[in-house]
Every structure is written in structure tokens, then in C-alpha cells.
Amino acid sequence: MPIDFSDIGSAALIAIVGMAAATYLTRITGFWLMGYVNITPAVERFLRHMAGGVLVAIVVAAAVNGDATTWLGLGITVVIMLLAKRPLTAILIGVGVAALLRHFWP
């Protein structure tokens, strides 16, 4: 179904463009600011573990607000991670299982 952009109001369009600009500026500013940071061992450790912390925050938020399919997908992800020790594989399988469950489970 094609989207009819003629129904978008000017306030919504301004909001979308503003959010896109804010997102772009935060990304660019972060890279620019990191050019002035001395990479000490402590900063390097922080940056190395920051991605994991962000991933955990996203997963916890989804799990707290999730339904049974979310919890089953998360459980399968944890089991595969513990058995196979391959994070990306475990995440892909867990997300796939949750998607299949949502599609086929009434």
C-alpha cells in the first residue's frame, strides 16, 4: 500500500525534519568530540564495554514490556548463548523464533 504524503501536515513534517537533524547532529558531534579525547586505558575499556551496556538496556526494556513471545525468544537466546558462546548467532535465532511465534501463535 503506497503512502500518501499529501496527508502529512506541516507540523508533522517540521517535527520529522527536526528529529532527523537532531539525530544527525548528535552523531556528528559525538565523532567530533571524540577527536579531542585522549584514549587512556580506562577510556578504551569504557568504549569497549559501552555497546554491551546499550544492548542490555534495549533487551531489558523489551523484556519488561514484552509478551510471552518476547520472553520465549529471550530465553532461547540465552540458552543458545550459554551453549554455543556465539552472541550474534544466538541473537539472530532468538529474534527469528520470536518472529515466527508472533506470526503463527494466536
C-alpha positions as a Markdown table, in Angstrom:
| # | Residue | x | y | z |
|---|---|---|---|---|
| 1 | Met | 0.0 | 0.0 | 0.0 |
| 2 | Pro | 1.6 | 3.3 | -1.1 |
| 3 | Ile | 1.9 | 6.1 | 1.4 |
| 4 | Asp | 0.0 | 9.3 | 0.5 |
| 5 | Phe | 2.4 | 12.1 | 1.6 |
| 6 | Ser | -0.2 | 14.7 | 0.8 |
| 7 | Asp | -1.9 | 14.0 | 4.1 |
| 8 | Ile | 1.2 | 14.9 | 6.2 |
| 9 | Gly | 0.6 | 18.3 | 7.9 |
| 10 | Ser | 3.2 | 21.0 | 8.1 |
| 11 | Ala | 3.7 | 20.5 | 11.8 |
| 12 | Ala | 4.4 | 16.8 | 11.4 |
| 13 | Leu | 6.8 | 17.5 | 8.5 |
| 14 | Ile | 8.7 | 20.1 | 10.6 |
| 15 | Ala | 8.8 | 17.5 | 13.5 |
| 16 | Ile | 10.2 | 14.8 | 11.2 |
| 17 | Val | 12.9 | 17.1 | 9.7 |
| 18 | Gly | 13.8 | 18.4 | 13.2 |
| 19 | Met | 14.2 | 14.9 | 14.6 |
| 20 | Ala | 16.3 | 13.9 | 11.6 |
| 21 | Ala | 18.5 | 17.0 | 12.1 |
| 22 | Ala | 18.9 | 16.3 | 15.8 |
| 23 | Thr | 19.8 | 12.7 | 15.2 |
| 24 | Tyr | 22.4 | 13.7 | 12.6 |
| 25 | Leu | 23.9 | 16.4 | 14.8 |
| 26 | Thr | 24.3 | 14.1 | 17.8 |
| 27 | Arg | 26.1 | 11.5 | 15.7 |
| 28 | Ile | 28.4 | 14.0 | 14.1 |
| 29 | Thr | 29.0 | 15.9 | 17.3 |
| 30 | Gly | 30.0 | 12.6 | 19.0 |
| 31 | Phe | 32.6 | 11.8 | 16.4 |
| 32 | Trp | 33.9 | 15.4 | 16.5 |
| 33 | Leu | 34.2 | 15.4 | 20.3 |
| 34 | Met | 36.0 | 12.1 | 20.4 |
| 35 | Gly | 38.7 | 13.7 | 18.3 |
| 36 | Tyr | 39.6 | 15.7 | 21.4 |
| 37 | Val | 39.6 | 12.8 | 23.9 |
| 38 | Asn | 42.8 | 11.2 | 25.0 |
| 39 | Ile | 42.3 | 7.4 | 24.7 |
| 40 | Thr | 43.6 | 6.2 | 28.0 |
| 41 | Pro | 43.2 | 2.5 | 29.0 |
| 42 | Ala | 40.2 | 3.4 | 31.1 |
| 43 | Val | 38.5 | 5.2 | 28.2 |
| 44 | Glu | 39.3 | 2.3 | 26.0 |
| 45 | Arg | 37.7 | -0.1 | 28.4 |
| 46 | Phe | 34.6 | 2.1 | 28.7 |
| 47 | Leu | 34.2 | 2.3 | 24.9 |
| 48 | Arg | 34.8 | -1.4 | 24.5 |
| 49 | His | 32.0 | -2.3 | 27.0 |
| 50 | Met | 29.6 | 0.5 | 26.2 |
| 51 | Ala | 28.0 | -1.4 | 23.3 |
| 52 | Gly | 27.2 | -4.3 | 25.5 |
| 53 | Gly | 25.6 | -1.9 | 28.1 |
| 54 | Val | 23.4 | -0.4 | 25.4 |
| 55 | Leu | 22.4 | -3.8 | 24.1 |
| 56 | Val | 21.4 | -4.9 | 27.6 |
| 57 | Ala | 19.4 | -1.7 | 28.2 |
| 58 | Ile | 17.4 | -2.4 | 24.9 |
| 59 | Val | 16.9 | -6.0 | 25.8 |
| 60 | Val | 15.7 | -5.3 | 29.3 |
| 61 | Ala | 13.3 | -2.6 | 28.1 |
| 62 | Ala | 11.9 | -5.0 | 25.6 |
| 63 | Ala | 11.6 | -7.9 | 28.1 |
| 64 | Val | 9.9 | -5.8 | 30.7 |
| 65 | Asn | 7.2 | -4.6 | 28.3 |
| 66 | Gly | 7.2 | -7.8 | 26.2 |
| 67 | Asp | 4.7 | -10.6 | 25.9 |
| 68 | Ala | 5.2 | -14.4 | 26.0 |
| 69 | Thr | 6.8 | -14.5 | 22.6 |
| 70 | Thr | 9.4 | -11.9 | 23.7 |
| 71 | Trp | 10.2 | -13.9 | 26.8 |
| 72 | Leu | 10.5 | -17.2 | 24.8 |
| 73 | Gly | 12.7 | -15.6 | 22.2 |
| 74 | Leu | 14.9 | -14.1 | 25.0 |
| 75 | Gly | 15.0 | -17.5 | 26.8 |
| 76 | Ile | 16.1 | -19.3 | 23.6 |
| 77 | Thr | 18.7 | -16.6 | 23.0 |
| 78 | Val | 20.2 | -17.1 | 26.5 |
| 79 | Val | 20.3 | -20.9 | 26.1 |
| 80 | Ile | 22.0 | -20.7 | 22.8 |
| 81 | Met | 24.4 | -18.2 | 24.0 |
| 82 | Leu | 25.3 | -20.4 | 27.0 |
| 83 | Leu | 25.7 | -23.5 | 24.8 |
| 84 | Ala | 27.3 | -22.1 | 21.7 |
| 85 | Lys | 29.1 | -19.0 | 23.0 |
| 86 | Arg | 28.2 | -17.1 | 19.8 |
| 87 | Pro | 26.3 | -13.9 | 20.6 |
| 88 | Leu | 25.3 | -12.9 | 17.1 |
| 89 | Thr | 24.1 | -16.4 | 16.2 |
| 90 | Ala | 22.1 | -16.6 | 19.5 |
| 91 | Ile | 20.5 | -13.1 | 18.9 |
| 92 | Leu | 19.5 | -14.0 | 15.3 |
| 93 | Ile | 18.0 | -17.3 | 16.3 |
| 94 | Gly | 16.2 | -15.7 | 19.3 |
| 95 | Val | 14.7 | -12.9 | 17.2 |
| 96 | Gly | 13.8 | -15.4 | 14.5 |
| 97 | Val | 12.0 | -17.7 | 16.9 |
| 98 | Ala | 10.1 | -14.7 | 18.5 |
| 99 | Ala | 9.1 | -13.5 | 15.0 |
| 100 | Leu | 7.9 | -17.0 | 14.0 |
| 101 | Leu | 6.0 | -17.4 | 17.3 |
| 102 | Arg | 4.3 | -14.0 | 16.8 |
| 103 | His | 3.3 | -14.9 | 13.3 |
| 104 | Phe | 1.9 | -18.4 | 14.0 |
| 105 | Trp | 0.9 | -18.2 | 17.6 |
| 106 | Pro | -2.7 | -16.8 | 18.1 |
